[in-house]
Amino acid sequence: MLVWMRPRSRHARVGLTCLALGAPLGCESPSEDGGGDDEAADADADTDADTDTDTDTGGEDPLETTPLNHSFGTYALTPFEEIEPCAQWTLDNEAPVYVQAVTLSNLGYFHHSNWFVVPEDEFAGEDGFFHCGDRGYTEFAAAMVGTVLTAQSTQSFTETQRTGDGAVIKIPAGYKVIGSTHMLNVGPAAVETELFMGLELIHPKDVLSVLTPFRLSYTDLDIPPLTQSHFTGVCDKFGDNYQGQLGLPVDHKLHYVVPHYHYLGNYFQLSFMGGEHDGQTVYEIDGFNGEANGKTFDPPLDLSGTTGLDFTCGYDNWRDVSVGWGIGDQEMCVMLALAESEGITDMSVIAGSTAVGEQDGVVQFEGACSYLVIPKKEDQGLPTDQEREGELYIPPSGSAEIPAVPECVDHDEGVAPSVEPTLDNIAGVIFEQSCSFNACHGAATAAAGLDLVSPNLGNRLLDHEVLGNPGASLVEPGSPENSWLYQVLSECEPEKSGGGVASHMPLNSPFLLNDEAIALVREWIADGAML
């Protein structure tokens, strides 16, 4: 379900290396109903296409880098449309390029996306969006002929995957960027969005290692209704299978991980068995709020001597039906990692998931991993001496700009709702789609005590004590302007009665919901907030 709705102003553009958000946008704050003060930090714009240097090198010679950025074009979505198109960017690179960082930015409606680099003649066709099946594109096929570039965290608006200095993704000569996207328009009006990608290229002389992909997934999901649950993939034969399939002991140095689940997801952890990190949980997150969840290990984690690992995805299924693996209202459990390794590794629980007990009210499931290890491709080697001694090569395709975060614009009160302003429609169009993540106003961990998904929603809205603006009414029937719910949805900087400015909602969005959605709340309150 998508947090980001349509912006109403054209954004400015700034250089890739200068793109910055002013403040954390996560849902977890002391006053989740709009009580947190906004903070902002300015970033200087830099649209110069010339090469740059990274000066944060601890006194060592700075890295020589340059941005290369691209728009995949616009895409129109009909009301409530969910679609999975592919997209392509041909670099026209006559020489290899080495990617230190990847930035994805979009104007909303992108649930997630997965990206590869492949030879130009694979999945042939024009750049831009296309139907994946028309070119025979699958992620497995792309992985077999190319390598992984990046993956987007669920519903993140702007996200940068950056690894430690000199640890790169290599794009060989004559390769292009290609990926599958998942877009979702949860609103009752047609919308248009746009997708951008920025590559930070590094000079070959600064390359220390070329990274390979490492993936974990748990596809045998059967998440019980009205229950919190954990699904743990037990990959205790990782070392044996890596040795058996590749002929080498585990040699990974782990640089980057990013998990992926949907709006019911509320937990992820990764831990190892054997070696230096035996018994350690090296990555753990609680909740889901639409933020970027990638983690860089710098220095990387040395997994030499590792015999196995386990990973867990947790869910709070507040619905009254079981949920399985899939898109839409279904769930996923995936982790992409980048590592120094001679093998490309994929481990997955595809069958045999078993309930093994309950801990602190959370039902525990486990499944044994299957294993696939293939050798690193020959074209994924380090730069040649000639490359290291030459100039930094910049492909002719791309530009030096990437969009900034769109400006926030207050709600246009002249816009009418496109569906009947009832509480049921508000719950379906706004609360369930944009407010009910597990770190926000879901049933289990309702921020500021405000649960927007459980039964008896209307009574809670009328009776709720506003923590972020003491004395204010969350909903005052007949008076939208005196209802804090409407104010935090309709104003970029809602003013608290005691002075000061609160955060607008959704908290992790740089702009407001679209006008038609906010108009639902406005007209429902104006009509008396009927239950």
N, C-alpha and C positions, 0 to 999 in steps of 0.2 A: 504494500500500500504506500502511496507516494506522499511524502511530506510536502514537497515543493509544489506550489501552484503557480499560475501564470503571473509574471511580473508585468507592471503597467508602464514602465518607462524603459527607454533604450539605455543600455549600460555603456559606461566608458570602457576603454581597454587599456591595460597596462602591460609592461614587459613581464615575461614569465618569471624572471628572477626576482621581481619586486611584488608579485601577487601576495597579498596578506589579508587575513581577516582581522578585524579590529578587536574581537573578544571571543572567548569560547562560546560556542552555540549549543552546547549539550543541554539535555533536559534536566539534568540534576543540578539544582540550585536551591538555596535556602527557602525561597518563596516561589513555588512553581506556578502560582496563579497570577503571576505578574508582579511580584514584589521585588525582584532583583533589580538593582540599578544597572543601567546600560553603561558599558565601558567601551571606549574606542581608541584605537591607535592608528595613526595615519601612516601610509606607506607611500614613498615617493614613486611616481610613475616613471618608467623608463622604456621608451619604445625604440631604442637604438638597436639595430640588427647586428651591430658589430660584436665580435667576441668579447667575453668578459672574463674576469678572474674572481675566484672565490678567495676572499682574504682571510677567512677563518681557518687557518691552517696551522696554528700554534707556532708560528715563526718559520715554517717550512715554505718552500716555493709554492706559490698559489697555483691552483688548478686553472687550466685554460678551458673555458666552456663557452657555449653559445646556445641560445634558444632557437628552436625550430617548431613552429606552431601551425595549427591547421583547424579549419572549420569543416565538419562533415556535411554542412548544410542544414536547412530547416526541415522539420517533419511535422505534418498536420495530423492531429488525433481527433477523432469524432467523440461525442459524449460517451463516457464510460468505456472507451475502447482500451483493450489490452492487446499488445502486439509485440512480436519478437523479430524485428528486422535485423539484418546484418549491415555493416558499414565498412568502407574501404578507403584507404589513403595511399596512393602510389608515391613513393619518395623520389623516384628517378635518381637513386644514388648509384653512381658509378664506382664507388669505393665503399668499404665497410664504414659504419658509424657506430659509436659506442655511447650508450645512453646511461647517464648518471641518475636521472630522475625523469619521471613521467607525471604530468598533471592532466587530470580529466576535469572538465568544467562543463556545466550544462545549465539550461534555462528552465529546468524542472521536468517532471514526468518520467525521469529515468530511474527505474527500479534498481537495475544493476547492469553491468556489461563486463564481458571478458574479451581480452585482446591478445592477438598473436602477431608475429611477423612471419611471412611465407614468401617463397619465390613469386615474382611478378606474374608468371604464366599460370600459376595455380588459381583456381576459382576466378577465371578471367572475366573481366567486365569493367564498366566505367566506375570511377570513384563516386562516393556518396552512399546513400542507403539503397539496399536491394533486398529482395526476398531470398533468404538463405538457400532454400531448396532449389531455386532456379539455377544456381551454380554448383549444386552438390556440396555446399559448405556444411561441415560439422566441426565442432571443436576438436574431436578426436582426430579427424583428418588433418586439421591445421597443425595440431601438435606433432603429427607424424612427419610432416614435410617442413615444419618450421620450428619456432620456439615461442614460449609464453612471453608476452610483453608486460601486461599488468591486468589487474582486476579491480572493479569498482566496488567499494563497500555499499551495502544495501542503502539505496536512496540518498547517498551523499551528493551534495551539490557541487562542491569543489574539493578535490582530493589530490595529494601529491604522494607518490611512491618514490622515496629517496633512500638509497643505500649508502653505506660508508664510502668515503672518498676512494675512488679507483676501482670499486666493485661495480661492474656494469652489466647491462644487457647488450649483447652484440647484435646488430642488424647487418647481415652480410650484404655485399654489393648485389644490386638487382632484386632486393626484397621490398615488400610493401607491408603496411599495417592493415590488419583486417580483424574484425571482431563481431560478436553477436551481442545485441542489446535487448533489453526487456523494458518496454515503455508502458505506462499505465496512466490514463486520464480518469481520475475518480470523480470528476465533476459532470454536471449536466449540460455543459457548453463545449463546443469545439474549441480546441486550443492549438497553438503552434509552439514548438520548442526548437532548440538548436544545441548541437554537441560540438565541443572543442577538445583538442588534445594538444599538449605541449611536451616536447622532448627537450631535455637539457643534454646537449652533446658535449662530450669530454674529449680532449686531445688524446690520441693513442699513446703518447709518451707517459701519460698519467694513469694508464690502465694497469691495475694490479691483478685482477681476476675477472673472468667471464662467468656469470651466474647461470645456473640451470634450474628449471622448475621442479617443484616438490609438492605433491597434492595429496590431501586427505579428504575423504568424503564418507558420509554415513547415509546411504540411500534407503536402507530398510527401515524407514520411519513409520510408526503407527502410534501417533501421539494421542493418548487417551483424553476424553473430554473432561472439562471442569477439574483439571488436575495439573499440578506442576510435575515435570518429569525431566530426567537427564538420560541422554543416550551416549554411551561411552564406547568408542571403537578401541578394541584391545589389539594392538599390533605388536605382540610380544615376540614374534618371529621375524621382525624387521632385519636384524643383523644376519640371520641365517639365510633369508631369501635374497638379500642384497649380495651376499657372498656367492650364493648358488647361481644367481642369474647373471651376475656381472663378473664374478671371479675376483672380487676385491672386498676387503672389509669396509665397513661404513667409514666414509671419508668426508662427510659433509661438514662444512662450516656454514651455519645458518645465519643469513643476513636479514631476512625480512619475512613476516607472516601477515596474512590478512584473512580473517574468518568471514563467512557469509551465512546468514540465516535471515528469516523474514520477521514479520511484526510480532509473532508469538515468541520469538527467541528472546531469552533473557540471561544466557550464560554461555561462556566458552572457556575451555582450558586446554593447555597442551603441556604434557610432562614426558620425561624420558626415563628409560631403564638402562642401567649400566653406564660406564664411562664417567666422565667428570661431572655430568649433570644427573646422575642417578637419583631418582626419587624427587627431583625438583620440578615444580610447576614453573615453567619459563614464561608462560603467557596466560593471563586470566582476565576476563572482562565480565562484568555484571550489567545486565540491562541492554536495551536497544533504544536508540534515540535518533537514528538517521544520520549519525556522525560518521566520519571516516574512522575505521578501526585498525588500520594497518600499523604494525610496529616494526621499527628498525633496530637490529642488534648491532651496536657499534662499540666495542669490537664484536665480531661475529661469534656465535656459540660454536665451539669445537665439539663435534659429536663423535670424535674418534672413540672407539670402545663401546659405543652405544649398542645395546642388544635389542631394544624395543622401545615403543612409545605407546601412550594412550592419549586420546583426545575426547572431549565431551562437549556436546551441545545441549543446552537446557532450554525448556519451553514452559510457558505459562499458558496453557490452553483454556481460556475462559469461555470458550464456545461449548455448546452441548453436543458436538459431533467430533468423532475422531478425525485427525488430520494426518495426511501422508506426505510423501515426497512430491513436489511439483510446483508449478507457478500459480498465480492467482491467489486463492485463499488457502493454498497448501504451503508446506514448509521445505526448507533445505538445511543441510549441514555440510559445509565445505570449508576447507582451509587451503589457500594457495601460499606457498613459500618459495623463496629464492635462496639458493645455496651454492657455494663452491662444491662441486662434486663431479666425478667422472660418469655418474649415472643419473638419468631422469627417472624419478621415483613416483609411483602412484599407488596409494593404499586406500582400500575402500571396504566398508561393510555393506555388502549387497544382499545378504540373506542371513538367517539364523539369529536375528535379534531376540533376546530373551529377557524377561523381567527377573531381576535378581534380588529385589527387596525394596525397602523404603528407608530413607534417611532424612530426618527433620521434616517429614511431611512431603518429601519429594520422591516420587516413584523412580527407581533406578532400572535402566535397561542396559544390556551389554551385547556386543556382537564382535565376532572375530574378523580380523582384516584379511582380505585377499591382497596379493602383491603383484606389481608389475614393475620391472626395472629394465630400462634399455640404455645402451651406451650414449653418451653425449655425442652430438653430431660433429663431424670433422670440421665443418665450417664455423664452429663455435670456439675456435682457438684464440690465443692471445694475439695482439697486433704483431705484424712483422717489423723487422728493423727499419724497412723502408717507410712504413706507416709512421713509426715513432719519430723518425728523422724529418718527416715532411711537415707540411702545413696542416692545420685543422681543416678537414674537408667538411663543407656545408652543402648538402643536397639542394638543388634548385627549387624543389617543391616545399612550400610552407611560407610562413611569415614570422615576424618577430613580435606579434601581439597575441594576447589571450584575454578573454573578457574578465573584467573585475566582477565582484559581487554586485548584482543589480541593486539599484537604489530602491529604498523603501518609499512607497507613496501611500498616503492615507486613503481609506475607502471612499469611493465615489457614491454618495448617498442617492444620486440620481439613477443608479442602476437597480433594476427590479430583479427579484429572484426568478429563476427560470423553472422552478418547480414549486409546488405548494409549500408555504412556510409552516410546516408542522414539526413537532419535536422528533417524530420518527425520521423525517427527511434530514433534519439537522444531525441526528445521530449517525445516519448512514453516509451522508455526504461529507461531514466535517469530523465529528468526534472519532468514529471508528477508523477513518482513513488517516487522520493527521494528528490525533491527540492521544491515542490509546496505546502507544508503545510502552514497553515494560519499564522504562526509566521515566515515563511521563505519567499520564493519567489512566493507566490500566488498572485492573481490579486488584492485583496483588500488591503493587507498590505505588498506590495512588499518590502522586506528588501533591504536597500541601493538603492531603486528605481528600482530594477531589477525584472521585472515581467517575469516569465518563462512559463506562461500558456496561456496568451491571444493571439489573432490573431496578425499577423505581427511580430512573434517572431524573424525571421531572421534580420529584420531591427533594432530591439532593440539590438540584440547582437552586431551588427556592429557599432551602434551609441552610445552605453552606455558609460558613463563616469565612470571609475573605482574609487570609493571613497576610497577604502582600499589601493590602490597603485597608487597615482596620477601620471599621465603621461603614464601609461601602457595602452595598447590596450586590451580590453576584448577579441576580436577576431581579429587577423591579418591574413587575407587570405593567405594561402600558407606557414605559419610559426607557427606551433604549439608551438615551444619553446619560441616564443615572444608573445604568446596569454595567458593572465592572466587566462582565463577560463580553459584552458588546464593545466596550472601550478597548480591551486588550486585543481584540480581534480586528478592530477597525482603525486603530491609530498606531502609527509607527512608534510614537513616544507617548504612551498614555500617562497622564499626570495624576499622581496620587493626591488624595484630598489633603493630606498633611504636608504637601510639598514634595518635590522630587519627581523623577521620571521612572516608570516601571518598564520592564521588557514587554514587547508585544508577543503575541502567541500566534502560531507555534513558536516556542522559544528557540528552536534550532533552525529557524528559517530566517534568511536575511531580509525577506520581504513578507507581505501579508498574503493571506489566502486570496483567491480571486474575488472580484466584486459580487458575482452572482452568489457565491457561497456565503459571504458575510451578510448579504441582503436577506438570506434565509433567517439568520439570527435576528437581524434588525426588525423584520416584519413580524416574526413570531412574538417577540417581546412587545412590539407596538400593539399587536392584536390581543394582548392580555396574557401571553405566555400560557396558553391553554395546554393542559396535560392530556 
